[in-house]
Amino acid sequence: MTATAADYVWFEERFPDLAEAYCFTLVHNLPPSDLLARLGGQTEPSQTGTAAIVDAAFDLLGRSDNARQFIAMTTVGDWTLLIEPNGYLGVTEEKALPASAGTRWVSHFVNINGVDSFLWAEDSTKRLTFEPGFPDHRWGTTPDELLDAMHHSGFQFSDETSDTAEHLSTEAAFALAEHLTGARITPELLRDTTFVCGSAEIR
């Protein structure tokens, strides 16, 4: 258990357009094509770097009258990373839980209004879900199993928060996802990767 929020402070600094509204999902041993199929998706042209996928995501939302979500995928070790600029399919339980059959699914999300969510699922079962900004309230079949890891990652619990504490719930969500997957997201990965892309219906 090594990752902390401090390891991910670069995210909002270097990728502000993506950081203001995103969903990151890591899925174990499921190739991008299979993952897209589980979400009922279709292929889209590949894109290199997050600036390109953010542009493609907003372009698709406009062209589809907000009916389709752009998805960018790549492999990180044994995991498939799925990035949704301004999206939320990864934390939508009606989509994510069936799609997690036979695998581990770890997803976190923030929207432009500051609403956030973290979801850990195993084989269609919701193990843990909570709002990173309010980690005291947790749901799932094992809501307290990761408490030590959550404290280490840097989530601010109500009895520990000080007026001077820096609010790093987004960064802590990345750290907890790394704890659950062993997959580290890096600036170089986001900047240089040519992503396999697709789209799926939002509703």
ChimeraX attribute file (.defattr): number of C-alpha atoms within 10 A of each C-alpha:
attribute: neighborCount
match mode: 1-to-1
recipient: residues
	/A:1	13
	/A:2	12
	/A:3	21
	/A:4	24
	/A:5	21
	/A:6	13
	/A:7	17
	/A:8	21
	/A:9	15
	/A:10	14
	/A:11	18
	/A:12	14
	/A:13	10
	/A:14	13
	/A:15	15
	/A:16	12
	/A:17	16
	/A:18	21
	/A:19	19
	/A:20	16
	/A:21	21
	/A:22	22
	/A:23	25
	/A:24	27
	/A:25	26
	/A:26	28
	/A:27	26
	/A:28	19
	/A:29	16
	/A:30	19
	/A:31	16
	/A:32	22
	/A:33	16
	/A:34	13
	/A:35	19
	/A:36	22
	/A:37	14
	/A:38	16
	/A:39	18
	/A:40	13
	/A:41	20
	/A:42	15
	/A:43	15
	/A:44	15
	/A:45	10
	/A:46	15
	/A:47	19
	/A:48	16
	/A:49	16
	/A:50	23
	/A:51	16
	/A:52	14
	/A:53	23
	/A:54	23
	/A:55	15
	/A:56	22
	/A:57	21
	/A:58	16
	/A:59	13
	/A:60	18
	/A:61	16
	/A:62	12
	/A:63	11
	/A:64	12
	/A:65	8
	/A:66	14
	/A:67	13
	/A:68	20
	/A:69	24
	/A:70	28
	/A:71	28
	/A:72	29
	/A:73	26
	/A:74	20
	/A:75	20
	/A:76	17
	/A:77	13
	/A:78	15
	/A:79	21
	/A:80	22
	/A:81	25
	/A:82	23
	/A:83	29
	/A:84	24
	/A:85	28
	/A:86	22
	/A:87	22
	/A:88	24
	/A:89	23
	/A:90	29
	/A:91	25
	/A:92	15
	/A:93	17
	/A:94	10
	/A:95	16
	/A:96	24
	/A:97	21
	/A:98	15
	/A:99	24
	/A:100	24
	/A:101	15
	/A:102	13
	/A:103	14
	/A:104	22
	/A:105	30
	/A:106	26
	/A:107	27
	/A:108	26
	/A:109	31
	/A:110	25
	/A:111	17
	/A:112	11
	/A:113	8
	/A:114	12
	/A:115	12
	/A:116	23
	/A:117	24
	/A:118	26
	/A:119	26
	/A:120	26
	/A:121	26
	/A:122	17
	/A:123	15
	/A:124	17
	/A:125	18
	/A:126	20
	/A:127	20
	/A:128	20
	/A:129	24
	/A:130	19
	/A:131	20
	/A:132	26
	/A:133	20
	/A:134	15
	/A:135	19
	/A:136	15
	/A:137	12
	/A:138	17
	/A:139	14
	/A:140	15
	/A:141	13
	/A:142	13
	/A:143	16
	/A:144	14
	/A:145	11
	/A:146	15
	/A:147	13
	/A:148	10
	/A:149	19
	/A:150	21
	/A:151	16
	/A:152	18
	/A:153	27
	/A:154	22
	/A:155	28
	/A:156	22
	/A:157	16
	/A:158	10
	/A:159	7
	/A:160	9
	/A:161	12
	/A:162	10
	/A:163	6
	/A:164	6
	/A:165	9
	/A:166	10
	/A:167	15
	/A:168	19
	/A:169	21
	/A:170	25
	/A:171	24
	/A:172	28
	/A:173	29
	/A:174	25
	/A:175	30
	/A:176	27
	/A:177	26
	/A:178	20
	/A:179	20
	/A:180	16
	/A:181	19
	/A:182	17
	/A:183	19
	/A:184	16
	/A:185	18
	/A:186	12
	/A:187	13
	/A:188	9
	/A:189	15
	/A:190	19
	/A:191	15
	/A:192	11
	/A:193	15
	/A:194	18
	/A:195	25
	/A:196	19
	/A:197	25
	/A:198	21
	/A:199	20
	/A:200	19
	/A:201	15
	/A:202	16
	/A:203	8
